[in-house]
Amino acid sequence: MQMNRVVIAGYVSKKPEVRHLPSGTPVANVRVGETIRYAEGSGETRELTNWHSLSFYGKLAHVAQALKKGDNVYVDGRIEQRQFIARDGNKPRTVHEIVVSQCHVIAPVRRGNKAADTAAGKNAANRSMSAGAGVEDDGPVAG
């Protein structure tokens, strides 16, 4: 049996921009941070933030444009590894990214205005993007 599935909840680092691959397929990339808290032996609390690269392909890329910096998102997808040659022409680099099949906004952007945050929260709670809900995941398929 084999399985490649990832579920991440975290905060969007910046608004994604859509670009197009040479094949014409739209893609949006964004990073999401999730922070873990742990206690040192001394009892002092520490934080460690892990950053994850997300890729939205096809129609899902255009839907991802609705994400904003600070949105708390819950994403479901698969990990892919790819290699590329950096612009400086040095050795090939390897990156790991999560190809998103579903994305749900679970909290609004923090604005500091309680009334605006409450209204945004009601709207954000209903924003979801899914490859399975009428939006196809046209991401690359490993062969």
N, C-alpha and C positions, 0 to 999 in steps of 0.2 A: 504494500500500500504506500502511496505517496500523497503528500498534501503540501500546499504552499498557500497559506492564508495568514494574514496579518490584520489585527484590529488595534487601532491607536486612537486615543483621545488626547487632544492637546490644543494649543493656541497657535493660530496662523501668524506667521512672522511678517508678512506683507501681502498686499493685494496681488493675486496672480495675473500674469499677462499671457494672452494666447499668441502663439506663433505657429507656423506651419512647417511640417517636415517636408523634405523634397518630394515625397509621394503626394503631398497635398493634405495629409491628415493633420487636423488641428491638435495642438498639445498645450497644456497649461502646467507650469511647475510652480510649486510653493514648498516652503519648509514649515514644519509644525514642531513645536517644542512641548515636551512633557517633562515635568519636574518630579523627582522623587525626593522624599525627605527621610532622613535616617538619623539615628542617634549615635554619636561617637561613644567610645568607651568611657569618656569623661562625663557623658550625659548631655554634651552640647549637641544641638540639632544642626545638621548640615543639609544642604540642598545640592542636587546634581540635575542639570537639565540635559536631556538627550534631544538632539535635533534629528528629524526624519525628513527626507526628501520625498515629496509626493508628485506623481505625474498623473494628469487627467487627460485621456485621449478621446478623440472623436467628439460627438455631441456633448459629452460630459465636460470637455475642455471649455466650451462656451458657457455652460451652466456654472462652472467653477468661478467665472468672473464675478459672480455675486458675492464671493467671499471677501471679507475685509480683514485688515490687520486687527488682531486681538480676538477674532471670533474663536469660540471654543467649539472644536469640531470632533466628531466621532467618525472615523473612516474605516472602511473594510476594503481589503485588496490583497495583492500578492506581491512578494518581493521579486525583483528582477535585478540581475547583475549585467552591466554592459561595460564595454571598453571603448575608449576613444583616445585619440592623439591630441594632446594639449596644443594650444596655439603656439607655444614656444617650440614645438616640434620634438620635444624630448620623448622619453619612453612612454608607452601606452599607460593610461590610467584606468583604474577600475572603480566604478561607482555602484552602489546599491541604492535602489529606490523602490518605493511602494507604488505600484500601478493601482490606482483607485478604481473600485467598482461601485462603491456606495459612499456617500458623504452626507452627514447630518449635522446641521448647526445646532448645538445644544445650549449655547449661551450667547448673549449679545456682546458687542464691542463695549468696553467700559468707557463711559463718557463722563462720569462724575455727577450727572444730573439724574436723580432718582426717578423722576417722572419719565424722562426720556428712556432710561434704562429699562423701566418696567414695560413701556410700550414696545421698545425694541425687542425685549425678551419674549413678548407674546408673539411677535412676528417671526423672530428667529427660531422659536421652538417648532414652527411649522415648515421651516425651510429644509428640504432634503433633496439630495441629488443622488440618483441611483441609476446604474447601468441596467438594472432589472425593472425599472419603472418607466418604460417608454424611452429611455435614453440609452443608446447602445454604447458599450465599452469597445472601442475600436483599437485598443492597445495592441502592441506588438505581441505576436505569439511565438514562443520559443519552438524551434523545430528539432 
